[in-house]
Amino acid sequence: MARSKSSQRWLKSHFDDEYVKRAQREGYRSRAVYKLEEIQQKDRLLRPGMTLVDLGAAPGGWSQYAARLLQGKGRILALDILPMQPLVGVEFLTGDFTESEPVDLLMELLGDDRVDLVMSDMAPNISGMDAVDQPRSMYLAELAVDFAANVLRKGGDLLFKAFQGEGFDALVKGLRSQYQQVKVRKPRASRPRSREVYVLARHYRAVDMS
Ligand SMILES: C[S@@+](CC[C@H](N)C(=O)[O-])C[C@H]1O[C@@H](n2cnc3c(N)ncnc32)[C@H](O)[C@@H]1O
């Protein structure tokens, strides 16, 4: 099937991309891994023994990287609306995070385990229309924030992808009362033209349920 000029251009720039080449060389499933790697080098989020949840995990670069750093100690639960090839040390669930059933299943799998880190690289399919894409991506970010509030242990961390635009500043502001520290990161592997950033909220204060 003939490809359109724009998709040919996208494919060419994708395969010319230094991070795509590096991922192929280093055996990672996606270039996205280098965003997490840069954040890890700065912020030291991942460590053996922790329990973490990876939302929007497919094709699995972040989970792969996390599994390497956890060295078989701890727990990684991953979810995506798309199927993902299995990874040793990763419990994977296929499901739409905007629906309650997969989220309930995730909670069931967690059982009494409190989570040390929730990370979300979820992004909607981009239509190119800001009025559609921005609210969709904010919705996914808000769901990740709500989920984290339900599963994180006191002192736990949350890392999620968001797009700067309508609703972004208010979301970040709201996090400042729930976490001791909130930072916005723009890793080098995140395309400079994109409004994509990563919000890192650290040391969850936890709500006193008593
Ligand atoms: C940028 S990719 C994630 C890449 C991944 N971090 C990696 O390192 O390979 C974004 C993912 O979010 C997933 N996603 C988007 N909407 C979702 C939803 N409602 N529920 C679950 N996953 C979703 C997409 O299917 C896609 O796999």
The ligand as a MOL file (V3000), in Angstrom:
LIG
                    3D

  0  0  0     0  0            999 V3000
M  V30 BEGIN CTAB
M  V30 COUNTS 27 29 0 0 0
M  V30 BEGIN ATOM
M  V30 1 C 3.9760 6.7640 24.5480 0
M  V30 2 S 3.2210 5.2000 24.6530 0 CHG=1
M  V30 3 C 4.0160 4.4870 26.0580 0
M  V30 4 C 5.4140 4.0160 25.7930 0
M  V30 5 C 5.9620 3.2180 26.9430 0
M  V30 6 N 6.2070 4.0530 28.1220 0
M  V30 7 C 7.2660 2.5660 26.5950 0
M  V30 8 O 8.2940 2.9130 27.1860 0
M  V30 9 O 7.2640 1.6710 25.7440 0 CHG=-1
M  V30 10 C 1.6400 5.6040 25.3020 0
M  V30 11 C 0.7870 4.4060 25.6060 0
M  V30 12 O -0.4080 4.8450 26.2840 0
M  V30 13 C -1.4140 3.9100 25.9640 0
M  V30 14 N -2.7440 4.4270 26.3110 0
M  V30 15 C -3.3800 5.4900 25.7750 0
M  V30 16 N -4.6050 5.6120 26.2900 0
M  V30 17 C -4.7420 4.6050 27.1920 0
M  V30 18 C -5.8050 4.1920 28.0350 0
M  V30 19 N -6.9710 4.8450 28.0540 0
M  V30 20 N -5.6260 3.1140 28.8270 0
M  V30 21 C -4.4540 2.4400 28.8020 0
M  V30 22 N -3.4080 2.7730 28.0100 0
M  V30 23 C -3.5540 3.8440 27.2160 0
M  V30 24 C -1.2210 3.6900 24.4790 0
M  V30 25 O -1.8370 2.4990 24.0490 0
M  V30 26 C 0.3070 3.6580 24.3540 0
M  V30 27 O 0.8030 2.3440 24.3610 0
M  V30 END ATOM
M  V30 BEGIN BOND
M  V30 1 1 1 2
M  V30 2 1 2 3
M  V30 3 1 2 10
M  V30 4 1 3 4
M  V30 5 1 4 5
M  V30 6 1 5 6
M  V30 7 1 5 7
M  V30 8 2 7 8
M  V30 9 1 7 9
M  V30 10 1 10 11
M  V30 11 1 11 12
M  V30 12 1 11 26
M  V30 13 1 12 13
M  V30 14 1 13 14
M  V30 15 1 13 24
M  V30 16 1 14 15
M  V30 17 1 14 23
M  V30 18 2 15 16
M  V30 19 1 16 17
M  V30 20 1 17 18
M  V30 21 2 17 23
M  V30 22 1 18 19
M  V30 23 2 18 20
M  V30 24 1 20 21
M  V30 25 2 21 22
M  V30 26 1 22 23
M  V30 27 1 24 25
M  V30 28 1 24 26
M  V30 29 1 26 27
M  V30 END BOND
M  V30 END CTAB
M  END
